[in-house]
Amino acid sequence: MNDTAKTVAFDRRMLEALVCPRTQATLEYDAEAQELISKAGNLAFPIRNGIPGMLVDEARALE
């Protein structure tokens, strides 16, 4: 990975303030997939450049 392709780290302290927009449930951080997981909502929210995309329309449905 070159310097221009570095990924910005997600600040885990954000988990204390963020909840699932659909269910208001707490989220879990999946560092490998760079996603915030809502088990209650069956959704995975992407993290891009250290910023979580918290729109339901952008979330990936979990199997």
Secondary structure, 3 states (H helix, E strand, C coil): CCHHHCCCCCCHHHHHCCCCCCCCCCCEEECCCCEEEECCCCEEEEEECCEECCCHHHCEECC
